[in-house]
Amino acid sequence: MRIVVDLNRCQGYAQCVPLAPDVLELLGEEALAYDPNPDDSQRQRVLRAAAACPVQAILVETYTPEQQEPAP
């Protein structure tokens, strides 16, 4: 799983942070820090956090095994 936060769209409401605190963190008043490649065990939390964003600034990309690149 990979997430991307559109920091130009994000308004710092932080409604996502308590839903996925191991992945998303508010720094200061409005700066959002995040793990772009969270562990798959965080999937449900991340999806809930993305759904809770009032400006839909969080994009979640999921990969199926056939989409993953082969290891070198």
C-alpha positions in Angstrom: 0.0 0.0 0.0 1.1 3.5 -0.7 -0.4 6.8 0.3 0.1 10.3 -1.1 -1.2 13.4 0.7 -1.8 16.4 -1.5 -0.3 19.0 0.8 -1.6 21.8 -1.3 -5.1 20.6 -0.7 -4.7 19.6 2.9 -6.0 22.3 5.3 -4.7 20.8 8.5 -8.0 19.8 10.0 -6.3 16.7 11.3 -9.5 14.6 11.3 -7.3 11.8 9.8 -4.6 11.8 12.4 -6.5 10.0 15.3 -7.7 7.4 12.8 -4.2 6.3 11.7 -1.8 7.7 14.3 1.0 5.3 13.4 0.9 6.6 9.8 -0.2 10.3 10.0 1.1 13.0 12.4 0.3 16.7 12.6 3.4 18.8 13.1 2.7 22.2 14.5 -0.5 23.9 13.5 -1.0 22.6 10.0 1.9 20.6 8.7 1.0 16.9 8.1 3.8 14.3 8.2 3.0 10.8 7.0 4.6 7.4 6.1 4.1 7.0 2.4 4.5 3.2 2.6 2.7 2.0 5.7 2.6 -1.6 6.7 -0.4 -3.5 5.3 -1.6 -4.1 8.8 -2.6 -0.4 8.8 -4.8 -0.7 5.7 -8.2 -0.3 7.5 -7.0 2.6 9.6 -5.5 4.4 6.6 -8.7 3.9 4.5 -10.8 5.3 7.3 -8.5 8.3 7.7 -8.6 9.0 4.0 -12.4 8.8 4.0 -12.5 11.2 7.0 -10.5 13.9 5.2 -13.0 16.7 4.5 -11.0 17.9 1.5 -10.1 14.4 0.2 -6.4 15.2 0.3 -5.3 11.6 1.0 -4.9 9.2 -1.9 -4.5 5.5 -1.1 -3.0 3.2 -3.7 -3.2 -0.5 -3.1 -1.4 -3.2 -5.0 -2.3 -6.8 -5.7 0.4 -9.4 -5.9 0.4 -9.4 -9.7 1.0 -5.6 -9.7 4.0 -5.7 -7.5 7.4 -5.5 -9.2 9.6 -8.6 -9.0 12.4 -8.5 -6.5 15.9 -8.2 -8.1 
